[in-house]
Amino acid sequence: MKQLSDNEKSPTTLQTVERALAFLETVAQARRPPRLKEVAQALGINVTTSYHLLNTLQLAGYVTRDADGTLRMGGRTAILYQGLLRSFALSRELAPVVAELSASTGETAYIAALNREKVIIQALVEGNQAVRVTGLYVGFSGSEHIRASGKAVLAHLPDAMRDDMLRQCLPDPAAGELNAVFGELNRVREQGWALDDGSFQEGVCCIAAPFFRSGGLVAGSVAVSAPAARFAAARDAITDAVLGSAQQASQIAGHDPGQLRTLGHLGAG
């Protein structure tokens, strides 16, 4: 994977905006409504700066502060979420595939679509088991080289697109790390599905298979996540269900199986 040239260095960014977005994400991801000091500690910034960020976000309607001092997401965040959903046009057509996959396996099922240099969850249905995988959400992305849903896509990308995505995931890879990733992607492409055996989240396993759009380019992946304690016995059935759902998704996306591109052997060159 090549190094970034001087012309490709990261652009100048505004620290205040970065902090405001980080503040918003911290509140959104908290398991319970946090207090201002907790957000400040999580971000490593002083309380005064946190107050300024809170005041700005509160006046804009993106964060609210309850009488007890806890923070919650404001109503205007719904505008961002609706905009995100509108950008996922294909997800509406694929939603029945996800629902059927979750119902047939009893596990959490989702569609993740390729969007520039990310593989983003666009539709999700949680499993109906008493103990099930939670914590995933529409808009979730990152760690594509570890997540089964990301590996299923990476394995079928043209070299340049694959390398761009890996550069985002692994900006400074350790010795031998890329070779291990390429070896795994070769296996994924050969077998037609990807496995995450608890590497991304301890105690959770995932199977994913790619789906393709018209022209034979990979469009995303269909995946099922299950608790590791239940996964081993159901692995074959889940794999078959995921592969079948991926074929359905490809048909909906307009893929002709005869158009699947041959990308050649993956290597760290």
C-alpha positions as CSV (number, residue, x, y, z in Angstrom):
1,M,0.0,0.0,0.0
2,K,1.5,3.3,-1.0
3,Q,2.3,6.2,1.3
4,L,0.4,9.4,1.0
5,S,2.1,12.0,-1.2
6,D,2.5,15.6,-0.1
7,N,-0.5,16.5,-2.3
8,E,-2.6,13.8,-0.5
9,K,-1.9,14.9,3.1
10,S,-4.8,15.4,5.4
11,P,-6.5,18.8,4.8
12,T,-6.6,21.5,7.4
13,T,-9.5,21.0,9.8
14,L,-11.2,23.1,12.5
15,Q,-10.6,21.8,16.0
16,T,-13.8,23.5,17.4
17,V,-15.9,21.6,14.9
18,E,-14.1,18.4,15.6
19,R,-14.7,18.8,19.3
20,A,-18.4,19.7,18.8
21,L,-19.0,16.6,16.7
22,A,-17.1,14.4,19.3
23,F,-19.2,16.0,22.0
24,L,-22.4,15.1,20.1
25,E,-21.2,11.5,19.4
26,T,-20.2,11.0,23.1
27,V,-23.7,11.9,24.2
28,A,-25.3,9.8,21.5
29,Q,-23.3,6.7,22.4
30,A,-23.5,6.9,26.2
31,R,-25.4,3.9,27.7
32,R,-27.2,6.3,30.0
33,P,-27.6,10.1,29.8
34,P,-24.2,11.6,30.8
35,R,-23.4,14.7,32.7
36,L,-21.2,17.5,31.3
37,K,-18.2,16.5,33.5
38,E,-18.4,12.9,32.2
39,V,-18.4,14.1,28.6
40,A,-15.4,16.4,29.3
41,Q,-13.5,13.5,30.9
42,A,-14.3,11.2,27.9
43,L,-13.0,13.8,25.4
44,G,-10.0,14.9,27.5
45,I,-11.0,18.6,27.5
46,N,-11.6,21.1,30.3
47,V,-15.1,21.9,31.7
48,T,-15.1,25.5,30.5
49,T,-14.6,24.3,26.9
50,S,-17.3,21.7,27.4
51,Y,-19.7,24.4,28.6
52,H,-19.1,26.4,25.4
53,L,-19.7,23.3,23.3
54,L,-22.8,22.4,25.2
55,N,-24.2,25.9,24.9
56,T,-23.6,25.9,21.1
57,L,-25.2,22.5,20.6
58,Q,-28.1,23.3,23.0
59,L,-29.0,26.5,21.2
60,A,-28.9,24.7,17.9
61,G,-31.2,22.0,19.2
62,Y,-28.8,19.1,18.9
63,V,-28.4,18.5,22.7
64,T,-30.7,19.1,25.6
65,R,-29.9,19.3,29.3
66,D,-32.4,18.0,31.8
67,A,-33.2,19.5,35.2
68,D,-30.9,16.9,36.9
69,G,-28.0,18.0,34.7
70,T,-27.9,15.0,32.4
71,L,-27.6,15.4,28.6
72,R,-29.7,13.9,25.9
73,M,-29.9,14.2,22.1
74,G,-32.0,17.1,20.9
75,G,-34.8,17.0,18.4
76,R,-32.8,18.4,15.5
77,T,-30.6,15.3,15.4
78,A,-33.6,13.7,13.7
79,I,-32.9,15.9,10.6
80,L,-29.4,14.3,10.3
81,Y,-30.8,10.8,10.7
82,Q,-33.5,11.3,8.1
83,G,-30.9,12.7,5.7
84,L,-28.8,9.6,6.3
85,L,-31.8,7.3,5.6
86,R,-32.6,9.2,2.4
87,S,-29.1,8.6,1.2
88,F,-29.6,4.8,1.6
89,A,-32.2,4.4,-1.1
90,L,-31.3,0.8,-1.8
91,S,-31.8,-0.1,1.9
92,R,-35.6,0.4,1.5
93,E,-35.7,-2.2,-1.2
94,L,-33.5,-4.6,0.8
95,A,-35.3,-4.2,4.1
96,P,-37.5,-7.3,3.5
97,V,-34.4,-9.4,2.8
98,V,-33.0,-8.4,6.2
99,A,-36.3,-9.0,8.0
100,E,-36.6,-12.5,6.4
101,L,-33.0,-13.4,7.3
102,S,-33.4,-12.3,10.9
103,A,-36.7,-14.3,11.2
104,S,-35.2,-17.4,9.6
105,T,-32.1,-17.5,11.8
106,G,-33.5,-15.8,15.0
107,E,-30.4,-13.6,15.0
108,T,-29.5,-10.0,14.3
109,A,-29.3,-9.5,10.5
110,Y,-28.2,-6.4,8.6
111,I,-27.3,-5.0,5.2
112,A,-24.1,-3.0,4.9
113,A,-23.4,-1.0,1.8
114,L,-20.3,0.3,0.2
115,N,-20.2,4.1,0.4
116,R,-16.8,5.6,-0.8
117,E,-14.2,4.3,1.7
118,K,-16.7,2.8,4.3
119,V,-19.0,-0.2,4.6
120,I,-22.0,1.3,6.4
121,I,-24.9,-0.5,8.0
122,Q,-28.1,0.7,6.2
123,A,-30.8,-1.7,7.4
124,L,-30.9,-3.8,10.6
125,V,-33.3,-6.2,12.4
126,E,-32.4,-7.5,15.8
127,G,-32.8,-11.1,16.6
128,N,-35.8,-12.5,18.5
129,Q,-33.7,-14.5,21.0
130,A,-33.7,-13.6,24.7
131,V,-29.9,-13.2,24.4
132,R,-29.0,-11.4,21.2
133,V,-26.5,-9.1,19.6
134,T,-27.2,-5.4,20.2
135,G,-25.1,-2.3,19.8
136,L,-25.2,-2.2,16.0
137,Y,-27.1,0.6,14.4
138,V,-27.9,2.2,11.0
139,G,-24.9,4.3,10.1
140,F,-22.4,2.1,11.8
141,S,-19.0,1.7,10.0
142,G,-15.3,1.3,10.6
143,S,-12.8,-1.5,11.1
144,E,-13.8,-3.0,7.7
145,H,-10.7,-5.2,7.7
146,I,-12.0,-7.0,10.9
147,R,-15.7,-6.9,10.5
148,A,-17.2,-9.8,8.4
149,S,-19.4,-7.3,6.6
150,G,-16.4,-5.2,5.7
151,K,-14.2,-8.2,4.6
152,A,-16.9,-9.5,2.4
153,V,-16.8,-6.2,0.5
154,L,-13.0,-5.6,0.6
155,A,-12.4,-9.0,-1.0
156,H,-14.2,-8.1,-4.2
157,L,-13.1,-4.5,-4.6
158,P,-10.7,-3.4,-7.4
159,D,-7.2,-2.9,-6.1
160,A,-7.2,0.9,-5.9
161,M,-10.5,1.0,-4.0
162,R,-9.4,-1.8,-1.7
163,D,-6.2,-0.1,-0.9
164,D,-7.9,3.3,-0.2
165,M,-10.2,1.6,2.3
166,L,-7.4,-0.3,4.0
167,R,-5.4,2.9,4.3
168,Q,-8.3,4.3,6.3
169,C,-8.5,1.2,8.5
170,L,-4.7,0.8,8.9
171,P,-2.9,4.1,8.5
172,D,0.2,2.7,10.1
173,P,0.1,-1.1,9.8
174,A,2.4,-3.3,11.9
175,A,4.9,-5.6,10.2
176,G,3.2,-8.4,8.4
177,E,-0.3,-7.0,9.2
178,L,-1.1,-6.2,5.6
179,N,0.0,-9.6,4.4
180,A,-2.3,-11.3,6.9
181,V,-5.2,-9.1,5.8
182,F,-4.6,-9.9,2.1
183,G,-4.4,-13.6,2.9
184,E,-7.7,-13.4,4.7
185,L,-9.3,-11.5,1.9
186,N,-8.2,-14.1,-0.6
187,R,-9.9,-16.8,1.5
188,V,-13.0,-14.7,1.7
189,R,-13.2,-14.3,-2.0
190,E,-12.6,-18.0,-2.7
191,Q,-15.2,-19.3,-0.3
192,G,-17.8,-16.6,-1.0
193,W,-18.3,-15.5,2.6
194,A,-16.5,-13.8,5.5
195,L,-16.2,-14.8,9.1
196,D,-15.6,-12.7,12.2
197,D,-15.0,-15.2,15.0
198,G,-15.1,-12.7,17.8
199,S,-12.2,-10.5,16.6
200,F,-14.3,-7.3,16.4
201,Q,-16.4,-7.8,19.5
202,E,-15.6,-10.4,22.1
203,G,-18.3,-13.0,22.4
204,V,-19.9,-12.1,19.1
205,C,-19.5,-14.0,15.8
206,C,-20.6,-12.9,12.4
207,I,-21.0,-14.3,8.9
208,A,-21.3,-12.0,5.9
209,A,-21.6,-12.5,2.1
210,P,-21.2,-9.9,-0.6
211,F,-24.0,-8.7,-3.0
212,F,-23.4,-7.1,-6.3
213,R,-25.0,-4.4,-8.4
214,S,-25.5,-4.1,-12.2
215,G,-22.1,-4.2,-13.9
216,G,-20.7,-6.8,-11.5
217,L,-19.3,-4.3,-8.9
218,V,-19.7,-5.3,-5.3
219,A,-22.4,-3.1,-3.6
220,G,-22.2,-4.3,0.0
221,S,-22.8,-7.3,2.1
222,V,-25.5,-9.2,4.0
223,A,-24.6,-10.3,7.5
224,V,-25.8,-12.1,10.6
225,S,-24.3,-11.6,14.0
226,A,-24.9,-14.1,16.9
227,P,-23.6,-14.7,20.4
228,A,-20.5,-17.0,20.3
229,A,-22.1,-19.4,22.7
230,R,-24.9,-20.1,20.2
231,F,-22.9,-19.7,17.0
232,A,-21.0,-22.9,16.7
233,A,-24.0,-25.1,16.5
234,A,-25.8,-22.9,14.0
235,R,-22.8,-21.8,11.8
236,D,-23.7,-23.9,8.8
237,A,-27.3,-22.9,8.8
238,I,-26.5,-19.3,9.2
239,T,-23.9,-19.4,6.4
240,D,-26.5,-21.0,4.0
241,A,-29.1,-18.4,5.0
242,V,-26.7,-15.5,4.5
243,L,-25.6,-16.7,1.1
244,G,-29.2,-17.1,0.0
245,S,-30.1,-13.6,1.2
246,A,-27.0,-12.2,-0.6
247,Q,-28.2,-13.7,-3.8
248,Q,-31.6,-12.1,-3.3
249,A,-30.0,-8.7,-2.6
250,S,-27.9,-9.0,-5.8
251,Q,-31.0,-9.6,-7.8
252,I,-32.8,-6.6,-6.3
253,A,-29.7,-4.5,-7.0
254,G,-29.8,-5.5,-10.7
255,H,-26.9,-7.9,-10.8
256,D,-26.4,-10.3,-13.7
257,P,-24.2,-13.2,-12.3
258,G,-22.4,-13.4,-15.7
259,Q,-21.1,-9.8,-15.1
260,L,-19.1,-10.6,-12.0
261,R,-15.6,-9.0,-12.4
262,T,-12.5,-11.1,-12.1
263,L,-10.1,-9.0,-10.0
264,G,-7.1,-11.3,-9.9
265,H,-5.0,-12.5,-7.0
266,L,-4.9,-10.1,-4.0
267,G,-1.5,-9.2,-3.0
268,A,0.2,-6.5,-0.9
269,G,1.6,-4.8,-3.9
